[in-house]
């Protein structure tokens, strides 16, 4: 048996995700209502600035502009990579099939965030659909892998320790970064930074509750040379690789919208994310290169 069974369902659902993502990201990026930002007092009594235009007109200036930056990365990086992965998967490439799994993980993370993190807008049901499609297509792609044969297909050059160490460091740094911004407000009763009009911090929930534990578990399973460790690591790396471009897109969009950052803040924000993305990309490439190629069924 091959290490991966090509599924027509996965293939066509992937294209549906790509088409809906082009529509959602395109509307978010290019649709403009001609409005402008304005001040607003939240339920907690804090004065926040609302984006006031386009699809994200009811989001805060910080978040609404960031969503547009994410849309740009999804449209110009995520969708092309998803299409290439799907075509490679369809031709019978095991490596492209694993790359498809990693890319689907990015779409799952992104549209989970959009579905539960944006202020309600006309694309709400599209976000929910993309979240659902990404989740079940990613699961189906995972299920198509023959775990025992994947373990055999891995070459001795697979960087188990290096990748596991990177996952632990990346997950821990992310968790500590969010906790450092949460502990003081929780202790003092203050409103967390950038909470704005929202009722919870969606990114913190996903990163602390899902990504951080997944990094630790994936690293442990990877050190044990288990198939679930390879698949978990690849999925996480698919998300990590987009962090640098994602933060760059968000920052550019925020600056364009009038949100103020100093040069030092921009460097301080982007540098660690680009370093993390570069390391993640190196680990991703090394993992794919050290899987023996085999045709799919």
Secondary structure by P-SEA (a helix, b strand, c coil): cccbbbbaaaaaaaaaaaaaaaaaaaaaccccccbbbbbbbccccbbbbbccccccccccaaaaaaaaaaaaaaaccaaaaaaaaaaaaaaccaaaaaaaaaaaaaaaaaaaaaacccccccaaaaaaaaaaaaaaaaaaaaaacaaaaaaaacccccaaaaaaaaaaaaaaaaaaaaaaacaaaaaacccccccccccccaaaaaaaccaaaaaaaaaaaaaaccaaaaaaaaaaaaaaaaaaaaaaaaaaaaaaacccccaaaaaaacaaaaaaaaaaaaaaaaaaaaccccccc
